[in-house]
Amino acid sequence: MKSICRCLAALALFGLSSMASAFDLQQLSDQLARPEVIHGSFIQEKHLRALPRPLTSKGTFVLAKNHGLLWLLKTPLQQDYRITAKGIARRDGIVWQMLPGKSAGAEQNRLFLAVLQGDSSGLQRDFELSLSGDAQNWKLTLLPRSMLLKQVFNQINITGAELVHSIELLETQGDSTLLRMQDSTSAQPLSDAEQHDFAE
């Protein structure tokens, strides 16, 4: 779950603005904020120093601008998470159970939701940003400023085009996480079941 929260923190940074350039952060923010709903699948590889091979997990996600994120893990185990303004919840049978919120992951989740709500003031304080490329092939590098995030990350690298393609988290302990977003589409609205999950 910590890796999910860290990825969400990375996604949050798209709400920032910066000085004008050929392709600047405000344009990237506008571009990624355009879709109301994004559906897709993900592959997450967690590289741990103590293990010769990465830990791999797969699943699907639903990102809805005015609701939050459904993160549906399929393998190696099935587990559904919901991230909203209220915090992080895990599905237990047919009921969503809220998870404790006093953690670094919860702080990163707060930053992510600040962007969904159009509040980027805190994000500008916590990260130094470097954007390269153009609207169809860009890379955003994030260096933490806040002490909380410096304890977790050395650097975050995000790539994409119209939508996000990958998020790479380089951690201070030497571990890393690579999250690849696949088959993402903004063409489908929320289903009745997804609306129900966000409404509970």
Sequence and secondary structure as in RCSB ss.txt:
>XXXX:A:sequence
MKSICRCLAALALFGLSSMASAFDLQQLSDQLARPEVIHGSFIQEKHLRALPRPLTSKGTFVLAKNHGLLWLLKT
PLQQDYRITAKGIARRDGIVWQMLPGKSAGAEQNRLFLAVLQGDSSGLQRDFELSLSGDAQNWKLTLLPRSMLLK
QVFNQINITGAELVHSIELLETQGDSTLLRMQDSTSAQPLSDAEQHDFAE
>XXXX:A:secstr
 HHHHHHHHHHHGGG   S  SS HHHHHHHHHS SEEEEEEEEEEE TT SS EEEEEEEEEETTTEEEEEEEE
SS EEEEEETTEEEEEETTEEEE    SHHHHHHHHHHHHHTT  HHHHHHEEEEEEEETTEEEEEEEE SHHHH
TTEEEEEEEESSSEEEEEEEETTS EEEEEEEEEESS    HHHHHHHH 
